[in-house]
Amino acid sequence: MSRNAEAALLVGAAILAALGTAIVTAAGGDRPDAQTALTFIIMLAAFGSLHLAFRQWAAEASPYLLPIAALLTAVGLVEIFRLDARAASLQRWWLLIAAGLGIAVLFLLKRLGIEALLRYRYLFLAGALILFLLPLLPSSWPLGGVEVNGSRLWLQLRVFDTTVVRFQPAELAKVLLVIFLASYLASRHRALSTMTRRLGPLSMPEPRQLFPLAAAWALSLVVLVYQRDLGASLLLLALFASMLYAASGRLSYPLVGAGLFVAGAVIAAQVFDHVQRRFDAWIRPWDDFADSGFQIAQSLFALGSGSLTGSGLGLGRPDFIPSATTDFVFSAVAEETGLAGSLAVVAAYALLVAVGFGIALRARDPYRKLLAAGLTAAIAIQAILIIGGVTRLLPLTGITLPFMSYGGSSLVANVIAIVILARLSHEIGNSASPSSLAVASQLRGKGNAK
Amino acid sequence: MNTPIRRLAFVLLAVLGIVVLNLTYLQAVAADRYRDDVRNPRVAADRSATERGPIVSREGIVLAQSTPDPRSAQDFIRSYPEGELYAHTVGYSSLLFGDRGVEDVYGAALSSGSDLTISGIIDTLLGREQGAEGVRLTISHPIQQAAARTLNGQAGSIVAIEPATGEILAMYSSPGFDPNVLLGTSPTAGDALAADPQEPLRNRATNQILAPGSSFKLIATAAALESGTANPDTAYPDLLELPLPGSTSVIRNADRDVCGDGVSVTLATAFRRSCNTVFGQVGIDVGAELLGETAAAFGFGDEIPFDLAVVPSVFPTELLLGDPAATAQSAIGQRDVQAGTLQMASVAATIVNDGVVMRPYLVSERFDRDLNILEQERPVELRRAISPGTAAVLVDLMQDAVANGTGRAAQVESLTVGGKTGTAQVPGAAPHAWFVGFAASEDGAIAVAVAVENGGTAGEAATGGSVAAPMARQVFEAWRAER
């Protein structure tokens, strides 16, 4: 595949978004109007400019990354428009902003090199921690946290008591944290994989090497308890465990991490009512249908009503689903496009996993490998957590579905992640035009780089 | 480092695979269960987006209607303006509690105009707007109101029929309920009604059978007259107690006295005064088989063909063959004989209609949005139950019972009224009070059955003559006022 094929796919995604918008408008009994044209133009402008930037500064980058992101964004835009036209027009602006920031990041990476990220890693760590904890600021301050649906995830900027913008800083923190962890773990992966101590049946490295794991555990519990956000907490922990495992090859890290989290969560469930309620709603949603089980039940009703082929765009009732443009956007898509549509969305994330990890496998040094694997894992874990949550596979959590949920912070963060992945794949060099066959064989075969 | 990265990729892909399996289960295997769950708001939305046609009374009073929902342009709200009065006949169409009554039986016609007649299919093909059909009942609103007023919450039911056609003029079951409370998405009110030991949701007029007591003497008399076993002037010994063959038990009269002079009494006198000793003997003379045949001719043992489902009345002939004692008790409407209110109203209507059983019906016509009649119900003769001669004799006997006997309280000035009371003994509880009769003027008639469960508020003191007959009079007066 070439850049030209990428361009064609991006035009296809823009047509898909425009067509979806037109169908939704027609289903509402109106003639397709400026909204359809605007959707097409903005999709084309955002992804077209990213495409041109790729040609300029990441010419050898994998051509799969942008089309997958564009496809998911298009499906999300259509469903958001179907539910809330005002939100869709805001999301279009956010898409342009995300594209602009993505191009800026790509330019900086080209000028300074990926190594620049290494140099400022503690700055990234500090930034990530601050961003994570910002929503704990008092909501009465001009820049303060705000509680939505029982979770304190949002930061809002207010001028004269008018909310100017709301932002979910954890989304961006996630990317910063992956950058930090990649450089931190890359420099220490030998120490981490050398087991010098034994604790019962478990081999242990030097205790001081365990500091990052302990810090991760502590941070995820702080998020769980104070921000009441099981989703961000689980995402953080799974991301830490994944990257520690990738760096060390020791399964004990994810196992101990999971064990610690379960222990922490069990205690939290005993002590904190809101955690208990989340678990109850997961295990027995029908017992407390009217209250804690209501959201997940509405999601399951939507999925069942969608059945195999869906109600058709604009013809279902996703307006019955709470938070349908954000946490539950997947359920809304699944209702209107059926199993066919919902599996297509999951397939797109699976493809992104294959492409992202393909880049990681072929990257030339541990730092680049961990960065690519971490960014891909972050997107994949987040998608799994929220799709699993709205389908009752996992406890329901309030995080966004990458590229699809309404929300500027999420879109910006994920576009930046894609841009970094693109730059990483560009740096691999000439071999960086992998066919899907090559990706598969990379995943299957014994890797040649260590 | 590639090996753990590769494994991590596989784990993430495997988890996505589990997500796919779970989605397939939810959207393919279990989809119907979630789609049709009554708590799924889409189910209610589909209902409320369907306009149902109106149900109106004989006079055109609206009993059920769909009005546009002020909160949502394409939705409708179903309501029952007369509330409790027609709760069992009109019924309800409820998301949580299902459909009942005319709302159920005529649900297809009410909820869409697209019928499967040739013209309906052509209209559909031509894209003509058909709209929901309306349904007109045969029930006369003032008579229905009189029935409700006179029962006044006591457990029981009243059915009134126009004898010549079989049209139901009133069908009321008590205690009732307000069907409007069943329409929402909250089950609280409906669950309370379903759990109420008084069973307000049950339509006692069609779905309850009780011992008919002496009102069954109409059928015993019909059997005796029809078979020639007796005529009104046939004399019977006037006994204090009728000894029952092959049994130690006896049959006594309700007042534990003789019927007439203590020597001999005619069938006519015994009918007027409702003497059990005589009718026990009539039952023995006629025999179980003939009693059973006559009861069956009136409709016992079969589900009455009616708009709503009807529990069949029971005359257990097989149990009585070769058992004259049980046959004697059955002839006075005790033991295992059980009758429904609609059935007994039909008995009275048949007698007034010269012995021909008309099919009772509740819906007179279906009409479209422009009030054009789409289909009109016609009276249907089911069969002849008794000869015109027997019917005429019974009419005379019934008039005598109201003019001079147990049914005096049913008398209405300026109408010809006849009937038979019943006071059915219930072991361990107060008796059921019955009145089965008719009223007639020069240009028409009305047949009525009143059944009051366990005596109503009168309790142990209740008799058919004191409790049920005055209720029948209220219905007759309402009918007269309408003419």
Boltz contact constraints between the chains, C-beta under 6 A:
constraints:
  - contact:
      token1: [A, 242]
      token2: [B, 8]
      max_distance: 6.0
  - contact:
      token1: [A, 245]
      token2: [B, 4]
      max_distance: 6.0
  - contact:
      token1: [A, 246]
      token2: [B, 4]
      max_distance: 6.0
  - contact:
      token1: [A, 246]
      token2: [B, 5]
      max_distance: 6.0
  - contact:
      token1: [A, 246]
      token2: [B, 8]
      max_distance: 6.0
  - contact:
      token1: [A, 249]
      token2: [B, 4]
      max_distance: 6.0
  - contact:
      token1: [A, 300]
      token2: [B, 34]
      max_distance: 6.0
  - contact:
      token1: [A, 301]
      token2: [B, 34]
      max_distance: 6.0
  - contact:
      token1: [A, 301]
      token2: [B, 40]
      max_distance: 6.0
  - contact:
      token1: [A, 303]
      token2: [B, 26]
      max_distance: 6.0
  - contact:
      token1: [A, 303]
      token2: [B, 27]
      max_distance: 6.0
  - contact:
      token1: [A, 304]
      token2: [B, 31]
      max_distance: 6.0
  - contact:
      token1: [A, 304]
      token2: [B, 34]
      max_distance: 6.0
  - contact:
      token1: [A, 304]
      token2: [B, 35]
      max_distance: 6.0
  - contact:
      token1: [A, 305]
      token2: [B, 35]
      max_distance: 6.0
  - contact:
      token1: [A, 305]
      token2: [B, 42]
      max_distance: 6.0
  - contact:
      token1: [A, 306]
      token2: [B, 27]
      max_distance: 6.0
  - contact:
      token1: [A, 307]
      token2: [B, 27]
      max_distance: 6.0
  - contact:
      token1: [A, 307]
      token2: [B, 31]
      max_distance: 6.0
  - contact:
      token1: [A, 308]
      token2: [B, 28]
      max_distance: 6.0
  - contact:
      token1: [A, 317]
      token2: [B, 42]
      max_distance: 6.0
  - contact:
      token1: [A, 320]
      token2: [B, 41]
      max_distance: 6.0
  - contact:
      token1: [A, 339]
      token2: [B, 27]
      max_distance: 6.0
  - contact:
      token1: [A, 339]
      token2: [B, 28]
      max_distance: 6.0
  - contact:
      token1: [A, 342]
      token2: [B, 23]
      max_distance: 6.0
  - contact:
      token1: [A, 346]
      token2: [B, 16]
      max_distance: 6.0
  - contact:
      token1: [A, 346]
      token2: [B, 19]
      max_distance: 6.0
  - contact:
      token1: [A, 346]
      token2: [B, 20]
      max_distance: 6.0
  - contact:
      token1: [A, 350]
      token2: [B, 13]
      max_distance: 6.0
  - contact:
      token1: [A, 350]
      token2: [B, 16]
      max_distance: 6.0
  - contact:
      token1: [A, 353]
      token2: [B, 12]
      max_distance: 6.0
  - contact:
      token1: [A, 353]
      token2: [B, 13]
      max_distance: 6.0
  - contact:
      token1: [A, 357]
      token2: [B, 9]
      max_distance: 6.0
  - contact:
      token1: [A, 360]
      token2: [B, 5]
      max_distance: 6.0
  - contact:
      token1: [A, 361]
      token2: [B, 2]
      max_distance: 6.0
  - contact:
      token1: [A, 366]
      token2: [B, 1]
      max_distance: 6.0
  - contact:
      token1: [A, 369]
      token2: [B, 1]
      max_distance: 6.0
  - contact:
      token1: [A, 373]
      token2: [B, 5]
      max_distance: 6.0
  - contact:
      token1: [A, 380]
      token2: [B, 12]
      max_distance: 6.0
  - contact:
      token1: [A, 384]
      token2: [B, 15]
      max_distance: 6.0
  - contact:
      token1: [A, 387]
      token2: [B, 19]
      max_distance: 6.0
  - contact:
      token1: [A, 391]
      token2: [B, 22]
      max_distance: 6.0
  - contact:
      token1: [A, 391]
      token2: [B, 26]
      max_distance: 6.0
  - contact:
      token1: [A, 393]
      token2: [B, 22]
      max_distance: 6.0
  - contact:
      token1: [A, 443]
      token2: [B, 6]
      max_distance: 6.0
  - contact:
      token1: [A, 443]
      token2: [B, 9]
      max_distance: 6.0
  - contact:
      token1: [A, 447]
      token2: [B, 2]
      max_distance: 6.0
  - contact:
      token1: [A, 449]
      token2: [B, 2]
      max_distance: 6.0
